Amino acid sequence: MARIFFILLLTGLFLVFAGTQTASAANPKVLMKTSKGDITIELNEDKAPVTVRNFLSYVDEKFYDGTIFHRVIKGFMIQGGGLTADFKEKPSKPPIQNEAANGLKNERGTIAMARTPEINSATCQFFINHVDNAFLNHRDNTAQGFGYAVFGRVTSGMEVVDTIANVRTGTIKGYADAPQETITIISVQRIKN
């Protein structure tokens, strides 16, 4: 009887573990090719369905191909996805609902939506957190406390993020903290699971 219980317990643990792995494996992944190297990102569709759907619509339309990382602050984040190499803003789709209250935190290696001070103003631009940025997390429903919606995490290529974060920056065409060398997002495409 004890042996049967032990086998059932092991089987149950295996099924729980397998179920966890399957859920994770089902998350969409993208490969972001940059002029500094490749970054693989796993998107959290379960926690940020609106944001992931929006981001993937831009990916599928090849919107990000040829855009740049235009704002880089070492020890904070790298931001891109909305400007061309000559610092012209690409036309975006309408803003989306801010999902910052989804429980995901702005930790090192997470990707989140950039926005204006308006809570629901994110469109196409995103940033990758270079360090843990707890002050960007959802605290309350006020304009100051709502936070920035995390929707995925870098699974490989953090060394590329670090390289980008360490480039020299200045002001270019009115944009502060702009890399002095062009850092291109060559392409972003889905990876088959």
C-alpha positions in Angstrom: 0.0 0.0 0.0 2.8 2.4 0.9 4.6 1.6 -2.4 1.4 2.4 -4.4 1.0 5.7 -2.5 4.6 6.6 -3.2 4.2 5.8 -6.9 1.0 7.9 -7.1 2.8 10.7 -5.2 5.7 10.7 -7.7 3.3 10.5 -10.6 1.4 13.5 -9.3 4.6 15.5 -8.8 5.7 14.6 -12.3 2.3 15.7 -13.8 2.5 19.0 -11.8 6.1 19.6 -13.1 5.2 18.6 -16.6 2.1 20.9 -16.5 4.3 23.8 -15.4 6.8 23.1 -18.2 4.0 22.9 -20.8 2.5 26.2 -19.7 5.9 27.9 -20.0 6.7 26.2 -23.3 3.4 27.5 -24.7 4.5 31.2 -24.1 5.3 33.0 -27.4 9.0 33.8 -27.9 10.7 36.3 -30.2 14.2 36.7 -31.5 15.4 40.3 -31.6 18.4 40.6 -33.9 20.3 43.8 -33.1 23.5 45.4 -34.4 25.1 44.4 -31.1 23.8 40.8 -31.1 20.7 38.6 -30.6 18.2 38.8 -27.7 15.6 36.1 -27.1 12.5 37.1 -25.2 9.8 35.0 -23.7 6.4 36.8 -23.6 4.0 36.3 -20.8 0.7 36.0 -22.6 -1.2 34.7 -19.5 -0.4 37.8 -17.4 -0.3 40.5 -20.1 -2.6 39.3 -22.9 -3.4 42.8 -24.3 0.2 43.9 -24.3 1.5 40.7 -25.8 -1.1 40.7 -28.6 -0.2 44.3 -29.3 3.5 43.7 -29.4 3.2 40.6 -31.6 1.0 42.5 -34.0 3.9 44.9 -34.5 6.3 42.0 -34.8 4.2 40.2 -37.4 4.0 43.4 -39.5 7.8 43.8 -39.3 7.2 47.2 -37.8 10.3 47.0 -35.5 12.7 46.0 -38.3 15.1 48.9 -38.9 14.1 50.8 -35.7 16.7 51.7 -33.1 17.4 51.8 -29.4 17.1 55.6 -29.0 17.2 56.0 -25.3 19.9 54.2 -23.2 20.6 54.7 -19.5 23.1 52.4 -17.9 21.9 51.1 -14.6 18.3 51.7 -15.7 17.0 50.5 -19.0 17.4 50.5 -22.8 14.4 51.8 -24.9 13.5 51.3 -28.5 11.0 50.3 -31.1 9.5 53.5 -32.3 12.2 55.6 -34.1 14.1 55.1 -37.3 17.9 55.6 -37.6 17.4 59.3 -38.5 15.3 59.7 -35.3 11.9 60.0 -37.1 9.0 58.6 -35.1 7.1 55.8 -36.9 3.3 56.0 -37.0 1.9 53.6 -34.4 -1.5 52.0 -33.7 -3.8 53.4 -31.0 -2.7 53.2 -27.4 -3.5 50.1 -25.3 -4.7 49.3 -21.8 -1.9 49.4 -19.2 -1.5 46.0 -17.6 1.0 47.0 -15.0 -1.2 45.6 -12.3 -0.6 42.0 -13.5 1.8 41.1 -10.8 4.9 41.0 -13.0 7.8 43.2 -11.7 10.2 45.5 -13.5 13.3 43.3 -12.7 16.6 43.0 -14.6 16.0 41.4 -17.9 12.2 42.0 -18.1 10.6 43.8 -21.1 7.9 46.5 -20.4 6.0 49.0 -22.4 7.1 52.6 -22.6 4.5 55.3 -22.2 3.8 59.0 -21.5 2.6 60.2 -18.1 -0.9 59.2 -19.3 -1.6 55.7 -17.9 -3.1 54.1 -21.0 -0.7 55.6 -23.6 1.6 52.8 -24.6 1.7 52.0 -28.3 4.9 50.4 -29.9 7.9 51.5 -27.8 9.3 49.1 -25.2 12.2 49.0 -22.8 14.3 46.2 -21.3 15.2 46.7 -17.7 19.0 46.8 -17.2 18.6 46.5 -13.4 15.7 45.9 -10.9 13.5 49.0 -11.2 11.0 48.6 -8.4 9.9 52.2 -8.6 8.3 51.4 -12.1 6.1 48.7 -10.6 2.3 49.1 -10.0 1.6 50.6 -6.6 -1.9 52.1 -6.9 -4.3 53.4 -9.6 -3.1 57.0 -9.6 -1.2 58.5 -12.5 2.0 58.5 -10.4 1.6 55.0 -9.0 0.1 52.9 -11.8 3.5 51.7 -13.1 4.8 50.3 -16.4 3.4 47.0 -17.8 6.0 44.1 -17.9 5.0 41.5 -20.5 8.0 39.2 -20.8 11.6 38.4 -20.0 15.0 38.0 -21.8 15.9 34.3 -21.8 19.2 34.7 -23.6 21.2 37.7 -24.7 21.4 39.7 -21.5 25.1 40.3 -22.4 23.8 42.1 -25.4 21.6 44.3 -23.2 24.6 45.0 -21.0 26.7 45.9 -24.1 24.0 48.3 -25.3 23.6 49.8 -21.8 27.3 50.6 -21.7 27.5 52.7 -25.0 28.3 56.4 -24.9 25.2 58.6 -25.0 24.3 62.2 -25.6 21.6 64.4 -27.1 20.7 63.8 -30.8 17.9 65.7 -32.5 16.3 66.7 -29.2 16.5 63.1 -27.8 18.5 62.9 -24.5 20.4 59.7 -23.6 20.7 58.7 -27.2 23.5 56.3 -28.2 26.3 58.1 -30.0 26.5 55.1 -32.4 23.4 53.8 -34.1 22.1 50.6 -32.4 19.7 49.0 -34.9 17.0 46.5 -34.2 17.6 44.6 -37.4 14.5 42.4 -37.0 12.1 40.9 -34.5 10.5 37.6 -35.3 8.6 34.8 -33.6 10.4 31.7 -32.6 8.4 28.4 -33.0 8.0 26.6 -29.7 
